[in-house]
C-alpha cells in the first residue's frame, strides 16, 4: 500500500519553495546543499486534497474486499455466499494496492524533489515504520493471546516481520496486507538512489522508461534477485505515477503521455493474469479479465483526473484527516476486523456485524495515528536525518546536479 502511502502522509516540497502532497507537510527542510532543484514550469495546487480522499476511498475498498469477498472463516461460510451482490463487486477492490502504487509513484517523487538523501530517508522511514511496528505488535497480540484460532504465528516470525524484510527471507507475513509495504520499501530505495544521483526531469523520464522494461525482462528471465530489487510486475505502476507527477509539475507533452501510455499497457499486461490467479483462488466469484484490465487503466485515469484537471483544486478539509488514518487503517484492519466478525456473527444481523468490523478498524487506526504517529514520526525523522547528515558530511562532496548536467539541469 500507500503508505501509502499504503504510502503514508507525504512531506512534499515543490521547487523552489511551495509545499504540498497528499497529506500534511510537517517538515520545513531545505533542499540539499550543492543542488538546485529545477523550477516548476507551470502553476499547480500546493496541496492535492483529492489524493487524500482517493487514498482513503481505496482503503475502504480494501476493507470491503477482505470482509465481504476474500475467503475467511468469520462468517461461518464463504463471504461470497453471505454477500452474493456486494461480495461480487468488492472482489475487484482487490486492485486497490495497484492504485496505491500509482499514487506512490506520483507522491513520493513529489516529496523527494529538492531534498537530500538524509531528508528523504528520514521522511520515508519515519512514515513507514512506527505505524507498522504498532500494527505488527497489536495484530500479534490478537493472534497469540486473544484469538489463537485466527492464525498460528511464532515469536520468531513476529521478530522478522518487525524488520519488514520477511519476504526477502521467505518468512510468512503476520498479516497478509504487509506484502504491499515490502513493495513500497523497495520503491523508496530506488527513489533514494535517484536522489543520490540527482533528480532532474531528463533522468526521471529515462528511468521511468527503462526501469519497467528492464524489470519485465528480468522477471521473464527468472532472475530472482534482480526481479526482487526491480519490483517485477509492479514497476510500471510506480513509473506511470512518476510520469504523471512530471506532467503535474511541468505541463502536458506528447512524450510524457506516450510514456504514461506505455506504462499503462505494461501494467495491464502484468496485473491481469496475476489478479486472475489470485481472485480465482481467494474468492468464489469468477473474475472477469476485461474488467480487471479496465480497473488497472482506471487507476491511472483517477490519479490523472484528480491531479491534472480542475478537480485538483477542490479543497475538502476532511480529506486531510481521512488521508492521515489511511495507512494505519490499512495496516490494522484485516485480522482485527475478522475477529470482530467471528465474535459477533452468531448474535447480530449481518450488516450490523460488518459495521462493527469497520468501526473497530477505524478506532484502532485512530489510536495508532494519535498515539504513535503524531508522537513518534517527527522525532524519528529528525533523528535519522541528523545521523545520516553527519555521515554525509564526512564523505567527499560530489559535483552538483547543475555542474553534472550543465546549465538548466535537463
C-alpha positions as CSV (number, residue, x, y, z in Angstrom):
1,X,0.0,0.0,0.0
2,X,0.5,3.7,0.1
3,X,1.9,4.1,2.6
4,X,0.8,4.8,1.1
5,X,1.2,5.7,1.2
6,X,0.0,2.3,1.7
7,X,2.4,5.1,1.4
8,X,1.7,7.3,4.2
9,X,1.5,11.0,4.7
10,X,3.9,12.7,2.4
11,X,6.1,15.7,3.2
12,X,6.1,17.4,-0.2
13,X,8.4,20.1,-1.5
14,X,7.6,21.9,-4.6
15,X,10.5,23.6,-6.2
16,X,11.5,26.1,-5.3
17,X,9.6,26.7,-2.0
18,X,5.9,25.7,-2.4
19,X,4.8,22.8,-0.2
20,X,2.1,20.1,-0.7
21,X,1.3,16.5,-1.1
22,X,-1.5,14.1,-0.3
23,X,-1.2,14.7,3.4
24,X,0.1,17.1,6.0
25,X,3.6,18.6,5.4
26,X,5.2,18.8,8.8
27,X,8.8,19.3,7.7
28,X,10.4,22.6,6.7
29,X,13.6,21.1,5.4
30,X,15.7,23.0,2.9
31,X,16.9,21.4,-0.3
32,X,20.2,19.6,-0.2
33,X,23.3,21.7,-0.3
34,X,25.1,21.7,-3.6
35,X,22.0,21.1,-5.6
36,X,19.5,23.4,-7.3
37,X,16.0,21.9,-7.8
38,X,14.6,22.6,-11.3
39,X,11.9,25.3,-11.2
40,X,8.4,24.2,-12.0
41,X,7.2,25.1,-15.5
42,X,3.6,25.6,-14.5
43,X,1.3,26.7,-11.7
44,X,-0.4,23.9,-9.8
45,X,-2.1,23.4,-6.4
46,X,0.3,23.4,-3.5
47,X,-1.7,20.5,-2.0
48,X,-3.8,17.8,-3.5
49,X,-6.7,17.2,-1.1
50,X,-8.2,14.9,-3.8
51,X,-5.4,12.3,-3.5
52,X,-6.0,12.2,0.3
53,X,-9.7,11.4,-0.4
54,X,-8.7,8.8,-3.1
55,X,-6.3,7.0,-0.8
56,X,-8.9,6.7,1.9
57,X,-11.6,5.5,-0.5
58,X,-9.1,2.9,-1.8
59,X,-8.5,1.8,1.8
60,X,-12.3,1.4,2.4
61,X,-12.4,-0.7,-0.7
62,X,-9.7,-3.0,0.7
63,X,-11.7,-3.4,3.9
64,X,-14.8,-4.3,1.9
65,X,-12.9,-6.8,-0.1
66,X,-11.4,-8.5,2.9
67,X,-14.6,-8.6,4.9
68,X,-17.1,-9.4,2.2
69,X,-15.3,-11.2,-0.7
70,X,-12.0,-12.7,0.2
71,X,-12.2,-16.1,2.0
72,X,-12.1,-16.1,5.8
73,X,-14.0,-18.2,8.4
74,X,-15.6,-15.4,10.4
75,X,-19.0,-15.6,8.8
76,X,-19.2,-19.3,9.2
77,X,-19.5,-19.6,5.4
78,X,-17.7,-18.2,2.4
79,X,-18.1,-14.4,2.5
80,X,-19.3,-14.5,-1.1
81,X,-22.2,-16.7,-0.1
82,X,-23.1,-14.2,2.7
83,X,-22.7,-11.2,0.3
84,X,-23.6,-12.5,-3.2
85,X,-24.0,-9.0,-4.7
86,X,-21.7,-6.8,-2.5
87,X,-19.1,-9.5,-2.5
88,X,-19.1,-9.8,-6.3
89,X,-18.5,-6.0,-6.5
90,X,-15.9,-5.9,-3.7
91,X,-14.0,-8.7,-5.3
92,X,-12.5,-6.2,-7.7
93,X,-11.5,-3.9,-4.8
94,X,-8.5,-6.3,-4.5
95,X,-6.9,-3.9,-7.1
96,X,-6.7,-1.1,-4.6
97,X,-3.0,-1.8,-4.0
98,X,-2.4,-1.1,-7.7
99,X,-4.0,2.3,-7.2
100,X,-1.8,2.9,-4.1
101,X,1.3,2.2,-6.2
102,X,0.4,4.7,-8.9
103,X,-0.3,7.3,-6.2
104,X,3.0,6.5,-4.5
105,X,4.9,7.0,-7.8
106,X,3.4,10.4,-8.0
107,X,3.6,11.5,-4.4
108,X,6.9,10.0,-3.4
109,X,8.7,11.6,-6.3
110,X,7.0,14.9,-5.3
111,X,8.2,14.6,-1.7
112,X,11.7,13.7,-2.8
113,X,12.2,16.6,-5.2
114,X,14.7,19.1,-3.9
115,X,15.6,17.1,-0.8
116,X,18.8,15.5,0.3
117,X,19.3,11.7,0.8
118,X,19.2,12.1,4.6
119,X,15.9,14.0,4.3
120,X,14.3,11.5,2.0
121,X,15.4,8.5,4.1
122,X,14.4,10.1,7.3
123,X,11.0,11.1,6.0
124,X,10.2,7.7,4.5
125,X,11.5,5.5,7.4
126,X,9.7,7.7,9.9
127,X,6.5,7.5,7.9
128,X,6.7,3.7,7.3
129,X,8.0,2.0,10.4
130,X,6.3,3.4,13.6
131,X,2.8,2.6,12.5
132,X,3.9,-0.6,11.1
133,X,5.6,-1.7,14.3
134,X,2.5,-0.8,16.2
135,X,0.3,-2.8,13.9
136,X,2.5,-5.8,13.9
137,X,2.6,-5.9,17.7
138,X,-1.2,-5.3,18.0
139,X,-2.0,-8.0,15.5
140,X,0.5,-10.4,17.0
141,X,-1.1,-9.9,20.4
142,X,-4.5,-10.6,19.0
143,X,-3.4,-13.8,17.3
144,X,-1.1,-15.1,20.1
145,X,-3.3,-14.1,23.1
146,X,-6.9,-13.2,22.3
147,X,-7.8,-15.2,19.2
148,X,-5.4,-18.1,18.7
149,X,-7.8,-19.7,16.1
150,X,-7.3,-16.7,13.8
151,X,-3.8,-17.7,12.7
152,X,-0.9,-19.7,14.2
153,X,2.2,-17.5,14.3
154,X,5.5,-17.7,16.2
155,X,7.6,-15.2,18.1
156,X,10.4,-15.7,15.5
157,X,8.0,-14.8,12.7
158,X,6.9,-11.7,14.6
159,X,10.5,-10.6,15.1
160,X,11.4,-11.0,11.4
161,X,8.2,-9.2,10.5
162,X,9.3,-6.2,12.6
163,X,12.1,-5.6,10.1
164,X,9.7,-5.5,7.1
165,X,12.1,-7.8,5.2
166,X,10.3,-11.0,5.8
167,X,9.6,-11.5,2.1
168,X,13.3,-11.5,1.4
169,X,13.9,-14.3,3.8
170,X,10.9,-16.4,2.9
171,X,9.2,-15.8,6.3
172,X,5.4,-15.6,6.4
173,X,3.7,-12.2,7.0
174,X,1.9,-11.9,10.3
175,X,-0.8,-10.2,8.3
176,X,-1.1,-10.7,4.6
177,X,-1.5,-7.0,3.8
178,X,2.1,-6.4,4.6
179,X,3.2,-7.5,1.2
180,X,2.5,-4.1,-0.2
181,X,4.8,-2.4,2.3
182,X,7.7,-4.6,1.1
183,X,6.9,-3.4,-2.4
184,X,6.8,0.2,-1.3
185,X,10.1,-0.1,0.6
186,X,11.9,-1.3,-2.5
187,X,10.5,1.7,-4.4
188,X,11.7,4.0,-1.7
189,X,15.2,2.5,-2.2
190,X,15.1,3.3,-5.9
191,X,14.0,6.8,-5.1
192,X,16.8,7.3,-2.7
193,X,19.3,6.1,-5.3
194,X,17.8,8.6,-7.8
195,X,18.1,11.4,-5.2
196,X,21.7,10.5,-4.6
197,X,22.4,10.8,-8.3
198,X,20.4,13.9,-8.6
199,X,16.7,14.4,-9.6
200,X,16.2,16.0,-13.0
201,X,13.4,15.9,-15.4
202,X,15.5,14.1,-18.0
203,X,16.7,11.5,-15.6
204,X,13.2,10.7,-14.4
205,X,12.0,10.3,-17.9
206,X,14.8,7.9,-18.8
207,X,14.3,6.0,-15.5
208,X,10.5,5.7,-15.9
209,X,11.0,4.5,-19.5
210,X,13.8,1.9,-18.9
211,X,13.0,0.6,-15.4
212,X,9.7,-1.1,-16.2
213,X,11.1,-2.6,-19.4
214,X,14.2,-4.0,-17.6
215,X,12.1,-5.2,-14.7
216,X,9.9,-7.1,-17.2
217,X,12.9,-8.6,-18.9
218,X,14.5,-9.9,-15.7
219,X,11.1,-11.2,-14.5
220,X,10.7,-13.2,-17.6
221,X,14.3,-14.4,-17.4
222,X,13.7,-15.7,-13.9
223,X,16.5,-13.7,-12.3
224,X,15.0,-13.7,-8.8
225,X,17.3,-11.3,-7.0
226,X,17.1,-8.7,-9.8
227,X,13.4,-9.2,-10.1
228,X,13.0,-8.6,-6.4
229,X,15.1,-5.4,-6.4
230,X,13.4,-4.0,-9.5
231,X,9.9,-4.8,-8.1
232,X,9.0,-7.0,-11.0
233,X,5.5,-6.6,-12.4
234,X,4.6,-3.6,-10.3
235,X,7.3,-1.3,-11.7
236,X,5.1,0.3,-14.4
237,X,2.5,1.3,-11.8
238,X,5.1,3.3,-9.9
239,X,6.8,4.6,-13.1
240,X,3.4,5.8,-14.5
241,X,2.7,7.7,-11.3
242,X,6.1,9.3,-11.6
243,X,5.4,10.5,-15.1
244,X,2.0,11.8,-14.1
245,X,3.9,13.9,-11.5
246,X,6.1,15.3,-14.2
247,X,3.0,16.3,-16.1
248,X,1.6,17.9,-13.0
249,X,4.8,19.7,-12.4
250,X,5.9,20.8,-15.9
251,X,2.8,20.5,-18.1
252,X,1.5,18.3,-20.8
253,X,3.7,16.8,-23.5
254,X,3.3,14.1,-26.1
255,X,6.5,12.4,-24.9
256,X,5.2,12.1,-21.3
257,X,1.8,11.0,-22.2
258,X,3.3,8.5,-24.6
259,X,5.4,7.0,-21.8
260,X,2.4,7.0,-19.5
261,X,0.5,5.0,-22.1
262,X,3.4,2.5,-22.3
263,X,3.4,2.0,-18.6
264,X,-0.4,1.6,-18.5
265,X,-0.1,-1.1,-21.2
266,X,2.6,-2.9,-19.3
267,X,0.6,-2.7,-16.1
268,X,-2.4,-4.3,-17.8
269,X,-0.2,-7.0,-19.3
270,X,1.3,-7.8,-15.9
271,X,-1.6,-7.3,-13.5
272,X,-4.5,-9.0,-15.3
273,X,-3.1,-12.6,-15.3
274,X,-1.8,-12.2,-11.7
275,X,-5.1,-11.0,-10.4
276,X,-7.0,-13.7,-12.3
277,X,-5.0,-16.3,-10.4
278,X,-5.3,-14.5,-7.1
279,X,-9.0,-13.8,-7.3
280,X,-9.8,-17.3,-8.5
281,X,-8.0,-18.7,-5.6
282,X,-9.3,-16.4,-2.9
283,X,-13.0,-15.7,-3.8
284,X,-15.9,-17.7,-5.1
285,X,-16.6,-15.3,-7.9
286,X,-15.1,-16.0,-11.4
287,X,-13.1,-12.8,-12.2
288,X,-13.5,-11.0,-15.5
289,X,-10.2,-10.3,-17.2
290,X,-11.6,-7.4,-19.2
291,X,-12.9,-5.7,-16.1
292,X,-9.6,-6.2,-14.3
293,X,-7.8,-4.6,-17.2
294,X,-10.3,-1.7,-17.2
295,X,-9.7,-1.2,-13.5
296,X,-5.9,-1.1,-13.9
297,X,-6.4,1.6,-16.6
298,X,-8.8,3.4,-14.2
299,X,-6.1,3.6,-11.5
300,X,-4.0,5.9,-13.8
301,X,-7.1,7.7,-15.0
302,X,-8.2,8.5,-11.4
303,X,-4.8,9.9,-10.4
304,X,-4.6,11.9,-13.7
305,X,-8.1,13.4,-13.2
306,X,-7.6,14.2,-9.6
307,X,-4.2,15.8,-10.1
308,X,-4.2,17.3,-13.6
309,X,-7.7,18.7,-14.1
310,X,-9.7,21.4,-12.3
311,X,-10.8,18.8,-9.8
312,X,-7.3,19.0,-8.4
313,X,-8.1,22.5,-6.9
314,X,-11.0,21.1,-4.9
315,X,-10.4,21.6,-1.2
316,X,-12.2,19.4,1.2
317,X,-10.7,19.8,4.6
318,X,-12.0,16.5,6.0
319,X,-9.9,14.7,3.3
320,X,-6.8,15.7,5.3
321,X,-7.9,13.7,8.4
322,X,-9.1,10.8,6.3
323,X,-5.8,10.6,4.5
324,X,-4.0,10.7,7.8
325,X,-5.6,7.5,9.0
326,X,-5.5,5.6,5.7
327,X,-2.1,4.0,6.4
328,X,-2.8,2.7,9.9
329,X,-6.3,1.6,8.8
330,X,-4.8,-0.5,6.0
331,X,-2.3,-2.0,8.4
332,X,-4.6,-2.9,11.2
333,X,-8.0,-3.9,9.7
334,X,-7.7,-7.4,8.5
335,X,-7.4,-9.7,11.4
336,X,-9.0,-7.4,13.9
337,X,-11.9,-7.0,11.6
338,X,-12.2,-10.7,11.1
339,X,-12.1,-11.2,14.9
340,X,-15.0,-8.8,15.3
341,X,-16.9,-10.7,12.7
342,X,-16.1,-14.1,14.2
343,X,-17.3,-12.9,17.7
344,X,-20.4,-11.0,16.7
345,X,-21.8,-13.0,13.8
346,X,-23.7,-15.5,15.9
347,X,-25.6,-12.8,17.7
348,X,-26.2,-9.8,15.5
349,X,-27.5,-9.1,12.0
350,X,-25.0,-9.3,9.2
351,X,-24.7,-5.7,8.3
352,X,-24.5,-4.7,12.0
353,X,-21.6,-7.0,12.3
354,X,-20.0,-5.6,9.2
355,X,-20.4,-2.1,10.5
356,X,-18.8,-3.1,13.8
357,X,-15.8,-4.6,12.0
358,X,-15.4,-1.2,10.2
359,X,-15.8,0.8,13.4
360,X,-13.2,-1.2,15.3
361,X,-10.8,-1.0,12.5
362,X,-11.2,2.8,12.2
363,X,-10.9,3.2,16.0
364,X,-7.7,1.2,16.1
365,X,-6.4,3.3,13.2
366,X,-7.2,6.5,15.1
367,X,-5.4,5.0,18.1
368,X,-2.2,4.4,16.0
369,X,-2.4,7.8,14.4
370,X,-2.8,9.8,17.5
371,X,-0.9,7.6,19.9
372,X,2.1,6.7,17.7
373,X,2.3,8.7,14.5
374,X,1.8,12.1,16.0
375,X,4.3,11.4,18.8
376,X,7.0,9.3,17.2
377,X,7.2,10.2,13.4
378,X,8.6,13.7,13.6
379,X,11.3,12.9,16.3
380,X,12.3,9.8,14.4
381,X,12.6,11.6,11.1
382,X,14.7,14.3,12.6
383,X,17.0,11.7,14.4
384,X,17.5,9.8,11.2
385,X,18.2,13.0,9.2
386,X,20.8,14.2,11.7
387,X,22.5,10.8,11.9
388,X,22.7,10.4,8.1
389,X,23.7,14.1,7.6
390,X,26.7,13.6,9.9
391,X,27.7,10.6,7.9
392,X,27.2,12.5,4.6
393,X,29.3,15.4,5.9
394,X,32.2,13.1,6.3
395,X,32.0,11.9,2.7
396,X,33.7,13.7,-0.3
397,X,31.4,16.2,-1.9
398,X,30.1,15.2,-5.3
399,X,29.5,17.6,-8.1
400,X,26.2,19.5,-8.0
401,X,23.4,18.5,-10.4
402,X,23.9,21.7,-12.2
403,X,27.6,21.0,-12.8
404,X,26.9,17.4,-13.8
405,X,24.1,18.2,-16.3
406,X,25.1,21.6,-17.5
407,X,23.0,24.8,-17.3
408,X,19.3,24.2,-16.8
409,X,19.7,20.7,-15.4
410,X,17.8,18.9,-18.1
